Amino acid sequence: MNKTEQTSTASRITADMAGGLLHIDLAALASNWRTLRDNAGGAEASAVVKADAYGTGIEQAVPALHRAGCRTFFVAHVSEAIRVRTVAPDATIYVLNGLFPGTCATYVEHNLRPVLGSFEEIEEWASFCRSQGQKREAAIHVDTGMNRLGLTVEQGLTLKGRNDLKDFETALLMSHFVSAEESDNPLNIRQIDAFNAVRETLPGVRASLANSSGIFLKEKPHFDLVRPGYALYGGNPTPDRDNPMSAVAQLEARIVQLRWVEEDDTVGYNARWLALGRRRIATLSIGYADGYPRSASARGKSGEELLAGQVLVAGRPCPFAGNVSMDLITVDVTDIPDNEIKRGDTVTMIGGALTIDEVGRRAGTIGYEILTSLGRRYARSYTGTQG
Ligand SMILES: *Cc1c(COP(=O)(O)O)cnc(C)c1O
């Protein structure tokens, strides 16, 4: 039996107070984790839960993943790691964004593992461990092509000669794909080869390279542990094929008002949408302050095919009309029969055909940004808490 409960952490906003209703299916999240594990060729499946578990809520997502069997979690910041520790006392938690000077004691206090990405960070962790007389675990990040975070491959190849590696436990050697969602991108193989070269110099150290899309590459770069994020939350890790994942987030907005506009009327800020005839406009109760991107605005004329936002009204797609406002979005609902739409109804902003990938595409961005921007003013509900 699925149990529904209102969130008790992020907010206590209930449906009757809010313009947007965000529903998170924790059973789908758990099932996605199992699917990813089963596709990882026996490697351990961790979960990347940075950015509040991609907007779904750390306090709800982490226990659901833990019940499914996940024991290793990755976050970006120490503040996120502490939230994970609170709900998963026995978990292994890595902090991806490196070690800031003077923060080693905080890691130890909460039993967190830093992901060390430079010789300076390695030296600081090693000397802290020496001073404590304890070999503590950390990961080492080698940059195989992103040029963003981690040791260079050349530096990685010199790791085995370093004395200070004996002062701590290198629990994981990791790197990160640049474009694993492009299955034929030659960068993938170049990164796998570079990662293997470093890994072979550190025998016995567990290795991890694959994010969500990396799990599905034909080269199967699973190594000892995979690090899915996006796919857990329903994003398609294989954009050139059908999505093997289940949707986790569903977003509904309420209709505040319905109105008719006449030919040559414009809708919204800066008059960027023009009615070519009599059109019916529904005003929805969410906007860019809720994380729905303003780049989904529909600038043009009624009836035009625009790359812009859509909503599902009574299951039918309706196009945005005009600029997305801070708290409101206007849509053209002329084609919806009168008996299927009224003030107060809810419409689907994310859900059904409007997958997070599709909403991202229509806003000129990626589904990752849609998820991680999910607003703080929504009434959030969770199902599948026993999942
Ligand atoms: C965010 C992140 C992941 C997860 O990537 P997805 O594409 O969301 O699966 C894995 N590893 C690192 C280092 C990351 O920063």
The ligand as an SDF file (V2000), in Angstrom:
LIG
                    3D

 15 15  0  0  0  0  0  0  0  0999 V2000
   26.0580   15.1190  -10.9140 C   0  0  0  0  0  0  0  0  0  0  0  0
   27.1010   14.0780  -11.0010 C   0  0  0  0  0  0  0  0  0  0  0  0
   26.7640   12.7350  -11.2790 C   0  0  0  0  0  0  0  0  0  0  0  0
   25.3620   12.3310  -11.6820 C   0  0  0  0  0  0  0  0  0  0  0  0
   25.2010   12.6250  -13.0580 O   0  0  0  0  0  0  0  0  0  0  0  0
   23.8280   12.3330  -13.8100 P   0  0  0  0  0  0  0  0  0  0  0  0
   24.1010   12.7260  -15.2090 O   0  0  0  0  0  0  0  0  0  0  0  0
   22.7890   13.1800  -13.1490 O   0  0  0  0  0  0  0  0  0  0  0  0
   23.5360   10.8800  -13.6540 O   0  0  0  0  0  0  0  0  0  0  0  0
   27.7640   11.7880  -11.2110 C   0  0  0  0  0  0  0  0  0  0  0  0
   29.0450   12.1250  -10.9190 N   0  0  0  0  0  0  0  0  0  0  0  0
   29.4040   13.4070  -10.6860 C   0  0  0  0  0  0  0  0  0  0  0  0
   30.8350   13.7250  -10.3990 C   0  0  0  0  0  0  0  0  0  0  0  0
   28.4640   14.4260  -10.7310 C   0  0  0  0  0  0  0  0  0  0  0  0
   28.8270   15.6910  -10.5110 O   0  0  0  0  0  0  0  0  0  0  0  0
  1  2  1  0
  2  3  1  0
  2 14  2  0
  3  4  1  0
  3 10  2  0
  4  5  1  0
  5  6  1  0
  6  7  2  0
  6  8  1  0
  6  9  1  0
 10 11  1  0
 11 12  2  0
 12 13  1  0
 12 14  1  0
 14 15  1  0
M  END
$$$$
